[in-house]
Amino acid sequence: MHLRRIFTGVIVAALFGFGWLAQPSAAFAQAKKGTNAVVTPDEKSFMSVDGVKLRGLFYKSTKGGSAPVVVLLHDYKANPEEAIWTDIAQTLVGTGYNVLRFDFRGHGKSTDIDPTLFWINPINRSNVRLTQGQNVATDNSIKYTDFSNNYFPMLVQDLAAARNLIDQLNDTGELNASTIYIIGAGEAASLGTFFIATEWLREKSKPENFNTILPARFQVVSTRRPLLAGYDPAGQDYGGAIWLGPNTPSSLNTSELQKVVLSPYAVKMRNATPMLFVYGSKDSRSANQSKAMFNSVLKVNAKIGVGGQPLMRPEQTFLREIKGTGVSGVKLLGNKLGTEKMVQDFLAAVDKERKGKVRKNRDWNKPLYIDITSFGVGR
C-alpha cells in the first residue's frame, strides 16, 4: 500500500500539474512534425462469434512481445477513420505500446457478415433491419443505420472478438496480453466498461477440456455460468482505461451499468482497472456522464458495501475537466488541449504497477458469446 500511495501521488502530480497541462506531449508533437518513425500497421480481419467480419489495424511496438497493448475504440455511429486515431496510435507505438484499433460492426470496413451465423441470433434478427429486397439467407452486409436503438449493447461481441485476437497475438509472441489498456471515445466508454466487467466471468486461459466439461449452452460468458474453479479471470489483464468525453446511450444507461459494476463478480474491476474520465468544461453532456460514471457507476468516493464487504476507494481513478472547450470524444485529442499528456502520464503511472506481468499462453481459438441479457442489458 505504501508503494501504491507513492504511485498515486506521482499520477496526481503528472495529471494535474498546470504547467504540463498547457502543452501536448513532446512525443505527440514530434509525431505531428514527422520526426518520429512512422509504423506501418498490419491489417487484421477477425470474426465475432455471431458472424461479423471485423477489420482493424495492429501497430507493432519495437518492444515486441514484451510490450502491453492499447485498444482504441471509436465512438458509436462515428467515423472510425478520423486521422487523429492514426496520430494517437503512432504516438503510443513510439512510447513502447502495441496498438490495436478496429471498426465496430456496421462501421467503416466492418460491414460484411456470415448470414448463416448472424441472422440465427434472435437479438440480431430483432434489432437489425434487412437490406431492402433481401432475406436472412442472402443479406450478407450490415450498416449501423440499420440498427435499432436497443442494439448498442451487442457491440460488446466485437470487443470479445478483438480480445480473442489479442490472445492469439499473445500466443504467437507478438504482444503481452497480461496488460491491456483501453482508450475509448463517447459512447464507447459505457460499452468498454461493460465489457471489462464481463471479463471477470471469463477464464483468462482456456481450461483443459473446456468443450467437454461444459455443455454447449454454458460455453458462454454469463452470470448464469460462474468462473470455473481454479482459473483466474480475464478481467485481471486490464491495466487501465481512459474515456474521452463519455456519453451513454439509452440502451446501456447509467443505472444498468451500476448494477453490472457493483455485482459481486465485477466489483474487483473498480480497483484492478484504474480509469481516467476526461471531458470539456463546455460539453455539458459529457461532463454529466463523466460525473455519473465516477460517482454513481464506480462509486469512487462512496462508503458502501457489496456482499457484506465495504468498497475500497479506487486510488488511481480520476475525473478531469479541460477548461474552456466544448469539444467531445476523440476531438479532445489533437487540439492542443493537453489531453495527450494526460493519456501518456496516466499510462506511465499505472504501468509501474504492471511491471513483471509476464506473457503466458491463453489457448483461446475463438471468442465466447457474451449473454448480454444475463447482465441485465439489451432488450
N, C-alpha and C positions, 0 to 999 in steps of 0.2 A: 504493500500500500504506500510505503514511503516513496518508492520509485515512481509509482503511478501519480502521486501528487506532484512530483517534480516534473513529469511529462505534461501533466495538466497545466502547470504554471508556464511551461515552455510554449504550449499551444495558445494559451490565452495571450501571452505577450506577442507571439508571432501573428496571431489573427487580428489583434485589436490595437497594435501599435499604430498611432496615427501617421507617422512618417512613412511606414511601409504601405499603409492602405492607399496612399495617394498615387502610387506608381504601379504599373504592371510589372510582372516578374522579368528579370533580366533574360531568362531563357526564352520566355514568350516573345520579348522584344527582338531577340536575336533571330528567332524563327521567322518573325514577320519580315525582317530585313533580308532573310535568306542566308544568314551567316552560319546557321546550323545545317548539318547534312540532312537532306530530306529522305525519309524512309519510304520506299515503295511498298505499299501493303499487299498482302496476299488476298485475293478474292476467295471468299468462302460461301458455300451453299450447304445448307443443312435442313433436315426435315423436323417439323414439330410432330408430336405424337399423333395429332389429329390431321396430318396430311398437308400442311402448308410448307411450301419450299421457301425457306428464308434465305436471304442473301446479305452478306456483310463483308467487312474488311478486317483483316488481322494485321496489326503493325508489330513487328518483332523487335523486342528490346535487344540492345547489344549485349545485355547480360544473359540473354537466352533463358534456359530452363530454370535458372535460379531466381528469376525475377517474377514478381507478382503480376497480376493482370488487372487493368481498369476496364470496366464495361461502360460504354457511353450509350445513354438511352434518350432518343429524341422524343419530343412531345407528341401526344396523340393528335392525329389529323394535321400534322405539321410536315414540312418538307425535310426529310432526313438528309438531304444533300447539301444543306447550308454549309458554306465554306468554313464557318467557324468551327464546325465539328472536326474538319480536317486539321485546322490550326491547333486545336487543343490536343488532338491525337498526336501530332508531331511533337508538340511541346512535352507531353507526358513520356513519349518514347525517348526524347532527348534527356530526360531526367531519370531514366532507368526502368520504366514500366513497359510491359507488354500492353497493348490496347486492342480491344475488340469493339467494333461498332457494327450495328446491323439495322436493317429496316424492319419495323414491325409489320405483321400481316396486313395486307391491303394498302401498304405504303411503299413508295419508291419502287424497288425492284422485287419486292416480296409479294407478288400477286398471283403466282402460279400455285395451284393446289392439285392434289390427287383426289379426284371426286369420289373414288371408292372409299377413301378414309374420311374425307372432310364431311361429306353430307350424311354419313351414317350417324354422326354425333347429333343428338337432339338439340343441343344448345345452338349449334351452327345452323341447323335446319330452321330453327325458330327465329333466329336473330340476324341472319344474313340473307339478303334478297337475291334471288336468282337473276342472272342476266336475262333480259327480255328475250323470249323465244327459246330459252334453254331449259333443261331439266336436270335433275340430280345426277343423271348418268353422263351428261355431256358438258356441264358447266365446269370448266377447269381453271377459272380465274376469279379473283375477288378484289374489290376495292373498298376502302374504308367508307366511302359514300354509300355503300350498300349495307352498312352495319346499323342495327337498331341502337337506341340509346342505352339498352341494357347489356350490350355485348362487350363493353370495355373490359371487364374482369377476365374474359377468355384470353386476352393478350398475355396473360401470365404463362400460358403454354409456350409462347415464344421465348420467354425468359428461361423456362425449363430446358428448351432446346438449345439455347445459347450456352447454358450451364453445362449441358451434356457435351457440346463442342469443346468447351474449356477443359472438361475432364479428359476428353480424348487427346487434346493437345498436351495436357499434363502427362498422360501415359506415354506419349511419344517423345517426351523430354523438351517440348518447345516452350513451356511456361510452368509456373508453380501455382497450382490451384489451391494451395494451402492458405493463400492470401488473395482475396478478390475484393476489389473496390468498385463501387457503382457511382456514376455521376449521371443524374437524370434531370430533365427539364420539364417544367409544367406538370401535367397530369401523370407523367412517368414516376413522380415522387410517390404517389399513392400506390401505383402498380408495383414499383420496386420494393416498397416497404412490405406490402402484402406478400410478394414473392419470397423475400428473405425470411419472413415469419413461417411460410410453408416449409422452408428448407430445414427447420427444426423437427420436421416429421419425415425426413428422408435420410436414409443411411448415407454417410459420407462415401464409403466404399461399398461396392455391390457385395452383398452377403453371398457366401458359397451356397450353391444350390438354391439360389433365390427363386428360380422359376418352378422348383419342385416343392419347396417348403411352404409357399404361399399359393393359394388358389388364384386363378387369373383375376377374379373380381377384386382381390386385395392387393394386386400388384400396381398400386396407385399411391399417390400422396393424398392422405385423407385424415381427418380427425377420427374417422372410424377404424383406421389401421395404425395403431401405435408403433413407434420405433421398435425394431427388433432388438431384443436383449443382447447386450454385449457389443453393440455397434454405436459409434459416435455419430451425432447428427451432422449433416452437411452444413447446417447453419453456422457451425464453428469457423468455417472458412472465410466468412465475410468480415473483412478488417475495418470497413467504414463505408459510409455513403454520404454523398453531397447532393443536395436537392436545390436546384436553381429555379427560383420563382415558382414554388409549388402551387398546384391547383388540383382540385378534386372534382371529378365528375359525379353526377348524382347516382350513378350505378356502382360506385365504390366510395361511399361517403365516410365522413369522419367517425360517426358512431359505429359503422361496420368495422372500420379499421381498428378502432379502440377495442372492440370485442375480440378481434383476432390477436392483436399485440398483447393484450393483458390476459390471454388464455394461458393456463399453466404450461403448455407445451412451448409457447413462444416468448414468454416473459424474459427469458435469458437474453433475448436479442437486444433488449434495451441497454444492457451493459457490455455485451460482447461485440456489438456493432455500433461504434460511435457515429453520430450523424451531425452534419452541418447544414442548416437551413439558411439560404441567402435570398434576400428579397429587396426590391427597391422601395424606398420610403413613399413614393408616389403611386405605387402599384397596390392599391388597397386590397384587391382580391388575393394576390399572393401573400401580402402581409398578414391578412386574416387567416389564410390557410396555413402559413408557416407557424403562426402562433397556436393554431388549433392542433397541428401535428405535435408541436413541442409540449403544449400544456395539457391537451386532452387525450391524444392518442398515446404518446410516450409517457405522459405524466411525469416529466423530468423532475419537477420540484414538489410533487405531491407526496404526502406521507400516508400512503395507503398500503394495504396488503393484498396478496393474491395467494389463495390456498393456505391461509393462515400465516404466511411469511411476509414480513414488511418488504416493500420495494426499496432497493438502493437507488440513489441518485446516479444516473449515468454521468461519469466525470468528464467525458470528452464529447458531449453532445451540446451544440451551441446554436443559438439563434442570432443571425446577423443581419442588420439593416444597412443598406447602402444609401446614404443620404442623397437627396436631390435628383433621383432618377425614377422614371416610371416604366422603364423597360422591364421585360419579364423573360423568364425561361432562358434559353440559350443566348439571348441578346444581352444578358448580364456579362457575357464573355466578349472580349474583343472591342469593348468600347472605352477602354482606359479607366475603368471603374475600380480597378484593384482586385477584381474577382479572381483573376488567375493567381495572384499572390496568395489569396485566401486558400484556394484549392491546393496549391503546392505546399503551403505550410501545414495545412491540415493533414495531408497525406504523409508529409515528413514526420510529423509528431506521432501519428498513430502507427506509422511504420516501425517506430522504435520498440513498440510492444509486440510486434510480429516477428522480430528477429529470431532466427533459429527454427522457423517453421519450414521443415524440410518437405520436399516433394515426395509423395507416396502415390503409388498407382491406385486408381479408382475403379477400373474394370467395368464401368457402365458403357454399354454399346448403343443404348438408345434412351431417350428421356422417359420418365414416368409421367403418366397423366395426372394432373392436379385436379382433384374433385372439388371444384370451386364451391359448389353448393353445400358441401360438408363444412366449409368455413363460414357459412352464412352470407356469402356474396353471390351475385348472379341471380337472375330471375328467369 
